[in-house]
Amino acid sequence: MTTIETDMEKPKASSPRTTTSKRTLLVASEKGGVGKSVVCRTLVDYLRQRGVRVAAYDADGAVGATLRVLGARDANGRLVETQDPTVGVGYYAGRDDAERPTLLDCIESKEGIYVHDLAGGLLTDLTRIVDGGEGLAGLLNAFSEHGYRVTVLHVISPDVGAALSVSKWLELADGRVDHVAVVNLRHGKPPADFPWWYGFTDAKGEKRGGNTRKALLDGGGKEVFFPALQAGAFAKLDSENVAFSKAADAGLLTITERAHVAKFLSDFGAMFTDVWELLGVNK
């Protein structure tokens, strides 16, 4: 394993190595379009490339973006129907009564790290898995009884809905999970471009927003940034379902675009340095 360096004013990245504790990671936001799938597939791809075994799941069923990019394919390039989640991406429809228990049942395989790409607005559905729509206590108890700690990665966009999503999770989880806010820099630069997350002063001089971020940090949660990849390089790779780690060999990008992807992955590692243990891996 090598140490990744970056010219950004961020901590030096240290490559994650082995699992430290059993974790279920939920990449979440009740607000759609914040970038959950890009964060999820970057995280899974990054860890796997560094030798960390990860069981990945897409809760948006067969149409999920994480499955589309990281799913195992046959010799003709078609997604394999039965996926090994430690190599490709398992999938289930999180809004379907019969399929959503996969979120919990999958830990029967006893992997060290599970990562779930949750579809937007899925939190209410999660309350139905064990708790009959009344909360998350039973679900979280079940994870704990089987030795798993849950970490929720909240993807943050400028929209008020992203902050409201975190507030709802904080209320329902009631201090029983670890929280990591992932500020998606594709949407702009903080704090100005994320008024509801960081707070702002309106035209009347009144303070607005920022309370949810304070509650998350005061409760022991962490905040990290997710780097922005150059738009053209991202569009080319995404359209052809190419993982970022495979960008150099895909034959789609110019030398400059490949350099952008390399920097994106380097920055990702640096920005996540302080939260690897919350994600179940050593630095």
ABEGO torsion letter per residue (X at the ends): XBBBBBABBBBBBBBBBBBABBBBBBBBBABBGAGAAAAAAAAAAAAAAAGBBBBBBBAAEAABAAAAAABBBBAAGBBBABBBAAABBBBBBAABAAAAAAAAAAAAAGBABBBBBBBBGAAAAAAAAAAGGAEAAAAAAAAAAAGBBBBBBBBBBABAAAAAAAAAAAAAAGGABBBBBBBBAAAEBOAAABAAAAEBBBAAGBBBEGAAAAAAAAAGBBBBBBBBBBAAAAAAAAAAGBBAAAAAAAGABBAAAAAAAAAAAAAAAAAAAAAAAAAGBBX
